[in-house]
Amino acid sequence: MDQREELARVLEREYAALYRYAFKLTGSKEEAADLVQETCVRAVVHQEKLPVENPIAWLIRVASNLYIDKYRRRKVETAHLERLKREQPVSTPSAEARIEALSLLDGLEPELRLIVILKHAQGYTYEEIGKMTGLKEGTVKSRLHLAMRRLKGSERSG
């Protein structure tokens, strides 16, 4: 029997147990069915890793990892949406104020402008900006401080 036939036999034999496990994890028939389907797809893609002994343990581990990944993504997306809701401006700045702010930003070097925009316009943390730009968190803080000093200087002289 070739590898594909063996995998088909294992999936057919273990499908009910895998579904019961997925249902206990998710608490939803639809999400359980989706999780089992994703697990089966992973099993097909990585069928060479399927152990001969106790394949259900491997399938359950795959399902568990997929569930954890989905939970983490959902948690990050929810946190991001909550942050966006909290950061909605109470009032929208006037067109003149936006033009003035943009003209002040134009006076900064591109690296400093990027950090100011990521922090103050987009609301990212120092750590997130560091990951996006490849800079250490302390470097992000110091460059933001430098940019703000330069912006304050431009505001006074302008």
VOLUM-770429 format. One line per 3 residues: number of its first residue (from 1); their letters; for each residue y, x, z of N, C-alpha, C, O. Coordinates in Angstrom, 3 decimals, padded with zeros to 6 digits. Each point is the difference from the previous one (the first is absolute). Layout:
% residues N
NUM> A> Y:X:Z:Y:X:Z:Y:X:Z:Y:X:Z  ... .
END
This chain:
% residues 158
1> MDQ> -001.173:000.852:000.000:001.173:-000.852:000.000:001.245:000.905:000.000:000.084:000.951:000.777  000.881:-001.261:-001.659:001.198:000.846:-000.062:000.996:-000.404:001.107:-000.202:-000.977:000.722  001.272:001.760:-000.621:000.973:-000.157:001.075:000.700:-001.365:-000.034:000.228:-000.606:001.047 .
4> REE> 000.107:000.130:-002.234:000.677:-001.304:-000.111:-000.909:-001.137:000.440:000.429:-000.912:000.707  -001.670:000.970:-001.127:-000.951:-001.039:000.399:-000.204:000.010:001.508:-000.093:-001.056:000.625  000.025:002.241:-000.047:-000.171:000.123:001.449:001.222:-000.586:000.721:-000.143:-000.725:000.984 .
7> LAR> 001.325:001.041:-001.476:001.224:-000.532:000.609:000.030:-001.522:-000.102:000.345:-000.672:000.972  -000.693:000.126:-002.111:-000.027:-001.458:-000.187:-000.973:-000.640:000.980:000.294:-001.044:000.581  -001.438:001.662:-000.400:-001.012:-000.520:000.932:000.530:000.033:001.434:-000.169:-000.961:000.750 .
10> VLE> 000.812:002.073:-000.373:000.548:000.139:001.358:001.104:-001.036:000.232:000.025:-000.657:001.040  000.882:000.512:-002.003:001.102:-000.956:000.164:-000.520:-001.429:000.101:000.506:-000.796:000.791  -001.511:000.476:-001.592:-000.583:-001.340:000.065:-000.658:-000.240:001.358:000.138:-001.077:000.579 .
13> REY> -000.842:002.067:-000.084:-000.712:-000.120:001.275:000.968:-000.043:001.190:-000.244:-000.723:000.966  001.339:001.490:-001.028:000.894:000.148:001.153:001.269:-000.840:-000.083:000.826:000.045:000.911  -000.658:-000.807:-001.981:001.243:-000.749:-000.205:000.313:-000.942:001.159:001.134:-000.033:000.477 .
16> AAL> -002.119:-000.729:-000.020:000.234:-000.981:001.072:000.440:000.700:001.293:000.933:-000.450:000.666  -001.597:001.533:-000.321:000.374:000.731:001.221:001.401:000.592:-000.136:000.779:-000.015:000.953  -000.463:000.534:-002.131:001.326:000.572:-000.249:001.067:-001.091:000.084:001.076:000.227:000.553 .
19> YRY> -001.365:-001.399:-001.094:000.955:-001.109:000.058:000.220:-000.452:001.440:001.140:-000.235:000.402  -002.207:000.110:000.378:000.141:-000.401:001.405:000.885:000.987:000.751:000.856:-000.402:000.788  -001.063:001.687:-001.032:000.823:001.020:000.651:001.466:-000.137:-000.432:000.902:000.054:000.836 .
22> AFK> -000.670:-000.228:-002.125:001.369:-000.126:-000.513:000.680:-001.250:000.563:001.195:000.024:000.296  -001.947:-001.107:-000.149:000.569:-001.223:000.557:000.392:000.201:001.466:001.041:-000.486:000.443  -001.873:001.200:000.296:000.348:000.288:001.406:001.260:000.857:000.087:000.811:-000.175:000.909 .
25> LTG> -000.648:001.097:-001.850:001.196:000.850:-000.010:001.252:-000.794:-000.330:001.014:000.107:000.689  -001.090:-000.908:-001.752:001.199:-000.642:-000.530:000.270:-001.379:000.593:001.156:-000.406:000.119  -002.208:-000.314:000.251:000.162:-001.354:000.505:000.312:-001.009:-001.081:000.365:-001.136:000.301 .
28> SKE> -000.500:001.527:-001.544:000.334:-000.880:-001.121:-001.063:000.143:-001.090:-000.398:001.109:-000.355  -000.049:-002.243:-000.164:-001.005:000.031:-001.074:000.528:000.724:-001.236:-000.700:000.810:-000.607  001.962:-001.120:000.240:000.577:000.600:-001.199:000.178:001.509:000.152:-000.345:000.770:-000.896 .
31> EAA> 000.888:-000.361:002.041:000.201:001.439:000.214:-001.331:000.728:000.115:-000.131:001.138:-000.451  -000.863:-001.795:001.058:-001.331:000.604:000.103:-000.606:000.197:-001.383:-000.583:001.045:-000.289  000.725:-002.059:-000.565:-000.534:000.104:-001.364:000.707:001.123:-000.762:-000.639:000.767:-000.720 .
34> DLV> 001.966:-000.676:000.886:000.747:001.085:-000.658:-000.456:001.362:000.501:-000.179:000.931:-000.785  -000.005:-000.820:002.089:-000.423:001.276:000.581:-001.393:000.398:-000.488:-000.238:001.169:-000.304  -000.667:-002.116:000.227:-001.348:000.289:-000.504:000.075:000.416:-001.468:-000.686:000.931:-000.424 .
37> QET> 001.513:-001.619:-000.341:000.144:000.363:-001.415:000.542:001.419:-000.145:-000.518:000.784:-000.796  001.560:-000.450:001.562:000.551:001.364:-000.053:-001.036:001.026:000.432:-000.070:001.093:-000.563  -000.734:-001.444:001.560:-001.054:000.903:000.471:-001.034:000.227:-001.094:-000.453:001.125:-000.209 .
40> CVR> 000.083:-002.187:-000.483:-000.977:000.132:-001.089:000.553:000.860:-001.134:-000.724:000.799:-000.596  002.005:-000.969:000.306:000.618:000.828:-001.048:-000.048:001.460:000.411:-000.355:000.865:-000.801  000.713:-000.588:002.052:-000.063:001.390:000.483:-001.425:000.538:-000.062:-000.221:001.161:-000.341 .
43> AVV> -000.738:-002.012:000.673:-001.396:000.434:-000.035:-000.415:000.372:-001.424:-000.731:000.970:-000.201  001.192:-001.732:-000.775:-000.329:000.305:-001.399:000.665:001.308:-000.422:-000.622:000.850:-000.638  001.902:-000.702:001.005:000.727:001.207:-000.391:-000.593:001.244:000.652:-000.060:001.063:-000.617 .
46> HQE> -000.375:-001.199:001.855:-000.520:001.153:000.749:-001.496:-000.145:000.291:-000.469:000.369:001.077  -000.264:-000.901:-002.034:-001.415:-000.274:000.242:-000.821:001.260:000.289:-001.068:-000.077:000.609  001.560:001.219:-001.040:-000.742:001.234:000.285:000.012:000.338:001.494:-000.820:000.794:000.460 .
49> KLP> 001.740:-001.388:000.295:000.096:000.257:001.444:-000.853:-000.964:000.823:-000.173:000.197:001.203  -000.360:-001.234:-001.843:-000.786:-000.999:000.714:-001.254:000.649:000.579:-000.830:000.526:-000.741  000.693:-000.565:002.062:-001.181:000.636:000.604:-001.260:-000.843:-000.235:000.056:-001.229:-000.051 .
52> VEN> -001.156:001.901:-000.085:-001.267:-000.688:-000.217:-000.400:-000.723:001.282:-000.448:-001.146:-000.030  000.619:001.835:001.150:-000.324:-000.605:001.290:001.232:-000.740:000.535:001.101:000.549:000.005  -001.282:-001.750:000.429:001.032:-000.814:000.634:001.261:-000.166:-000.857:001.085:000.374:000.446 .
55> PIA> -001.196:-000.919:-001.650:001.176:-000.172:-000.848:001.008:-001.009:000.567:001.190:000.085:-000.304  -001.659:-001.046:001.132:000.926:-000.978:000.569:001.022:000.685:000.907:001.151:-000.430:000.070  -001.558:001.476:000.613:000.945:000.729:000.862:001.113:000.608:-000.849:001.168:-000.034:000.388 .
58> WLI> -001.525:000.585:-001.535:001.010:000.583:-000.902:000.917:-001.088:-000.537:001.216:000.186:-000.054  -001.791:-001.332:-000.349:000.808:-001.104:-000.525:000.951:-000.543:001.071:001.150:-000.324:-000.300  -001.619:000.225:001.531:000.849:-000.477:001.091:001.120:000.998:000.271:001.131:-000.404:000.271 .
61> RVA> -001.424:001.683:-000.340:001.045:001.011:000.192:001.056:-000.101:-001.108:001.196:000.104:000.273  -001.629:-000.304:-001.503:000.935:-000.172:-001.118:000.863:-001.239:000.239:001.220:000.051:-000.157  -001.854:-001.170:000.538:000.749:-001.238:000.268:000.983:000.206:001.145:001.136:-000.471:-000.063 .
64> SNL> -001.560:001.163:001.098:000.881:000.257:001.148:001.209:000.817:-000.423:001.128:-000.320:000.373  -001.353:001.366:-001.142:001.110:000.845:-000.464:000.965:-000.783:-000.888:001.216:000.157:000.111  -001.751:-000.991:-000.982:000.856:-000.825:-000.853:000.828:-000.969:000.838:001.186:-000.199:-000.264 .
67> YID> -001.806:-000.397:001.268:000.705:-000.935:000.873:001.108:000.709:000.769:001.113:-000.516:000.103  -001.409:001.683:000.433:000.998:000.770:000.756:001.160:000.390:-000.906:001.161:-000.116:000.394  -001.463:000.575:-001.601:001.062:000.367:-000.948:000.888:-001.198:-000.319:001.225:000.118:-000.039 .
70> KYR> -001.845:-001.263:-000.187:000.763:-001.207:-000.312:000.856:-000.412:001.192:001.149:-000.406:-000.172  -001.700:000.507:001.375:000.738:-000.336:001.222:001.200:000.923:000.160:001.093:-000.459:000.333  -001.284:001.748:-000.565:001.108:000.961:000.112:001.087:-000.301:-001.019:001.185:000.013:000.334 .
73> RRK> -001.576:-000.282:-001.573:000.984:-000.325:-001.041:000.777:-001.254:000.379:001.221:-000.051:-000.145  -001.937:-000.961:000.631:000.657:-001.245:000.394:000.970:000.243:001.159:001.090:-000.570:000.035  -001.494:001.411:000.902:000.846:000.319:001.157:001.274:000.717:-000.455:001.092:-000.317:000.471 .
76> VET> -001.228:001.275:-001.379:001.160:000.734:-000.520:000.912:-000.945:-000.783:001.220:000.040:000.155  -001.814:-000.887:-000.993:000.806:-000.947:-000.781:000.743:-000.970:000.911:001.168:-000.302:-000.241  -001.836:-000.189:001.286:000.639:-000.922:000.940:001.144:000.682:000.728:001.074:-000.580:000.154 .
79> AHL> -001.299:001.816:000.296:001.061:000.734:000.694:001.185:000.232:-000.924:001.150:-000.117:000.423  -001.418:000.442:-001.673:001.076:000.225:-000.967:000.792:-001.288:-000.229:001.230:000.026:-000.039  -001.928:-001.147:-000.112:000.685:-001.281:-000.198:000.832:-000.377:001.216:001.114:-000.506:-000.138 .
82> ERL> -001.653:000.753:001.330:000.755:-000.293:001.225:001.262:000.860:000.072:001.067:-000.487:000.375  -001.193:001.763:-000.735:001.159:000.887:000.017:001.055:-000.475:-000.996:001.195:000.020:000.293  -001.646:-000.445:-001.468:000.944:-000.510:-000.997:000.718:-001.252:000.504:001.197:-000.168:-000.232 .
85> KRE> -001.930:-000.709:000.920:000.618:-001.212:000.546:001.054:000.348:001.043:001.086:-000.579:000.015  -001.417:001.531:000.857:000.943:000.408:001.056:001.234:000.673:-000.577:001.090:-000.118:000.560  -001.248:000.817:-001.665:001.091:000.795:-000.544:000.855:-000.753:-001.009:000.901:000.584:-000.601 .
88> QPV> -001.168:-001.852:000.411:000.834:-000.767:-000.918:001.424:000.009:000.540:000.220:-000.331:001.165  000.738:000.699:-001.985:001.377:000.054:000.482:000.507:-001.394:000.358:-000.298:-000.983:-000.678  001.071:000.926:001.759:000.578:-001.263:000.427:001.040:-000.445:-001.021:000.074:-001.177:-000.353 .
91> STP> 000.717:002.115:-000.111:000.969:-000.319:-001.038:-000.116:001.049:-001.095:-000.302:001.163:000.269  000.537:-001.569:-001.463:-000.067:000.902:-001.141:001.351:000.693:-000.154:001.041:-000.657:000.002  -001.056:001.992:-000.136:001.279:000.684:-000.164:000.674:-000.415:-001.309:-000.653:-000.375:-000.974 .
94> SAE> 001.966:000.457:000.989:000.748:-000.369:-001.200:-000.288:000.990:-001.118:-000.506:001.097:000.237  000.829:-001.492:-001.433:-000.212:000.864:-001.158:000.796:001.284:000.153:-000.481:001.075:-000.359  001.718:-001.178:000.898:000.822:001.206:000.178:-000.638:000.964:000.991:000.013:001.212:-000.210 .
97> ARI> -000.576:-001.756:001.299:-000.638:000.850:001.003:-001.226:000.695:-000.589:-000.254:001.168:000.292  -000.501:-001.884:-001.118:-001.178:000.620:-000.627:000.419:001.099:-000.960:-000.621:001.062:-000.043  001.674:-001.314:-000.729:000.483:001.011:-000.952:000.491:001.225:000.758:-000.278:001.128:-000.405 .
100> EAL> 000.994:-001.334:001.485:000.493:001.125:000.795:-001.160:000.802:000.587:000.021:001.230:-000.026  -001.038:-001.923:000.558:-001.160:000.690:000.569:-000.730:000.801:-001.070:-000.399:001.141:000.233  000.228:-001.738:-001.396:-000.679:000.704:-001.090:000.788:001.212:-000.464:-000.584:001.039:-000.306 .
103> SLL> 001.901:-001.160:000.250:000.803:001.142:-000.435:-000.071:001.121:001.033:000.010:001.175:-000.366  -000.082:-001.522:001.654:-000.165:001.034:001.032:-001.356:000.679:-000.154:-000.101:001.221:000.116  -000.939:-002.007:-000.375:-001.334:000.578:-000.178:-000.058:000.902:-001.222:-000.731:000.991:000.000 .
106> DGL> 001.486:-001.315:-001.038:000.007:000.824:-001.207:000.489:001.414:000.273:-000.320:000.930:-000.739  001.101:-000.773:001.808:000.510:001.320:000.345:-001.033:000.886:000.679:000.243:001.191:000.192  -001.392:-001.750:000.175:-001.057:000.779:000.666:-000.962:000.609:-001.017:-000.156:-000.500:-001.114 .
109> EPE> -000.485:001.594:001.530:-001.065:000.571:-000.827:-001.128:-001.035:-000.084:-000.168:-000.803:000.918  -000.598:000.816:-002.000:-001.059:-001.004:-000.179:-000.993:-000.067:001.168:-000.432:-001.090:000.374  000.064:002.248:000.211:-000.968:000.004:001.103:000.564:-000.726:001.212:-000.709:-000.762:000.657 .
112> LRL> 001.990:000.999:-000.359:000.630:-000.645:001.149:000.192:-001.499:-000.272:-000.218:-000.827:000.886  000.619:000.489:-002.091:000.204:-001.401:-000.378:-001.298:-000.778:000.165:-000.005:-001.115:000.522  -001.105:001.717:-000.975:-001.308:-000.642:000.101:-000.332:-000.312:001.454:-000.436:-001.109:000.308 .
115> IVI> 000.633:002.057:000.576:-000.336:-000.195:001.412:000.878:-001.092:000.616:-000.494:-000.832:000.762  001.777:000.827:-001.080:000.899:-001.033:000.526:-000.447:-001.380:-000.475:-000.036:-000.946:000.787  -000.300:000.829:-002.050:-000.411:-001.293:-000.551:-001.321:-000.455:000.626:-000.144:-001.163:000.377 .
118> LKH> -000.822:002.086:-000.267:-001.289:-000.376:000.587:000.156:-000.450:001.448:-000.663:-000.941:000.438  001.539:001.611:000.303:000.169:-000.336:001.417:000.861:-001.243:000.191:-000.418:-000.944:000.669  001.597:000.935:-001.242:000.956:-001.056:000.320:-000.047:-001.210:-000.930:000.332:-001.107:000.424 .
121> AQG> -000.731:001.288:-001.661:-000.064:-001.145:-000.907:-001.399:-000.621:-000.016:-000.151:-001.217:-000.106  -000.872:002.078:000.213:-001.367:-000.496:-000.066:-000.643:-000.179:001.369:-000.977:-000.738:000.130  001.515:001.410:000.904:-000.491:-000.190:001.356:-001.261:000.762:000.367:-000.685:-000.373:000.952 .
124> YTY> 000.364:001.432:-001.685:-001.185:000.778:000.329:000.262:000.874:001.230:001.139:000.362:000.293  -002.223:-000.032:000.417:000.105:000.878:001.166:000.082:001.445:-000.483:-000.270:000.299:-001.163  000.648:000.592:002.083:000.051:001.425:-000.345:-001.376:000.481:-000.451:-000.115:000.770:-000.953 .
127> EEI> -000.911:-001.222:001.636:-001.360:000.419:-000.337:-000.379:-000.464:-001.409:-000.565:000.769:-000.778  000.878:-002.029:000.452:-000.309:-000.531:-001.326:000.760:000.757:-001.082:-000.554:000.309:-001.055  001.823:-000.014:001.318:000.799:000.745:-000.981:-000.594:001.386:-000.196:-000.077:000.496:-001.124 .
130> GKM> -000.343:000.128:002.222:-000.626:001.310:-000.094:-001.239:-000.023:-000.886:-000.197:000.893:-000.823  -000.625:-001.904:000.992:-001.214:-000.112:-000.821:000.342:-000.219:-001.465:-000.658:000.546:-000.886  001.695:-001.350:000.631:000.383:-000.290:-001.388:000.593:001.216:-000.696:-000.216:000.210:-001.194 .
133> TGL> 000.967:000.590:001.952:000.717:001.119:-000.605:-000.703:001.332:000.176:000.387:000.996:-000.613  -001.418:-000.972:001.446:-000.705:001.256:000.251:000.743:000.904:000.978:-000.273:001.198:000.071  001.209:-001.768:000.680:000.767:000.776:000.973:-000.519:-000.291:001.402:-000.594:-001.049:000.253 .
136> KEG> 000.826:001.990:000.646:-000.342:-000.233:001.396:001.002:-000.989:000.586:001.130:-000.112:-000.476  -001.557:-000.600:001.511:000.848:-001.018:000.616:001.314:000.602:000.504:001.057:-000.612:-000.152  -001.114:001.791:000.744:001.213:000.657:000.487:000.955:000.349:-001.126:001.216:-000.085:000.169 .
139> TVK> -001.754:000.476:-001.315:000.828:000.315:-001.163:000.683:-001.261:-000.515:001.166:000.034:-000.393  -001.896:-001.145:000.397:000.590:-001.271:-000.428:001.178:-000.343:000.906:001.068:-000.381:-000.481  -001.263:000.517:001.798:001.064:-000.316:000.954:001.223:000.884:-000.215:001.132:-000.484:000.002 .
142> SRL> -001.365:001.785:-000.188:001.140:000.905:-000.157:000.738:-000.260:-001.312:001.229:000.070:-000.039  -001.953:-000.367:-001.022:000.656:-000.287:-001.282:000.753:-001.325:000.048:001.069:-000.135:-000.597  -001.624:-000.831:001.302:000.714:-001.263:000.149:001.283:000.216:000.806:001.050:-000.551:-000.330 .
145> HLA> -001.145:001.348:001.376:001.186:000.308:000.810:001.060:000.695:-000.863:001.180:-000.345:000.064  -001.600:001.314:-000.861:000.920:000.707:-000.892:000.639:-000.976:-000.985:001.211:000.043:-000.218  -002.013:-000.916:-000.372:000.518:-000.969:-000.960:001.019:-000.923:000.654:001.042:-000.293:-000.585 .
148> MRR> -001.340:-000.166:001.795:000.923:-000.911:000.683:001.308:000.716:000.347:001.076:-000.592:-000.090  -001.168:001.859:000.483:001.229:000.773:000.281:000.835:000.109:-001.264:001.219:-000.168:000.038  -001.875:000.450:-001.160:000.731:000.125:-001.265:000.604:-001.344:-000.423:001.120:-000.049:-000.510 .
151> LKG> -001.858:-001.023:000.722:000.527:-001.319:-000.349:001.218:-000.348:000.860:000.979:-000.548:-000.506  -001.035:000.861:001.784:001.136:-000.269:000.882:001.209:000.838:-000.417:001.133:-000.478:000.043  -001.374:001.718:-000.444:001.077:000.862:-000.484:000.598:-000.546:-001.279:001.219:000.031:-000.168 .
154> SER> -002.047:-000.532:-000.743:000.494:-000.558:-001.261:000.800:-001.266:000.251:000.992:-000.265:-000.679  -001.430:-000.513:001.659:000.673:-001.258:000.316:001.420:000.263:000.517:000.939:-000.718:-000.344  -000.797:001.755:001.173:001.323:000.323:000.565:000.940:000.552:-001.053:001.191:-000.312:-000.013 .
157> SG> -001.751:001.157:-000.894:000.871:000.626:-001.004:000.293:-000.939:-001.162:000.931:000.237:-000.769  -001.720:-001.303:000.633:000.149:-000.903:-001.141:000.967:-001.079:000.203:000.207:-000.820:-000.894 .
END
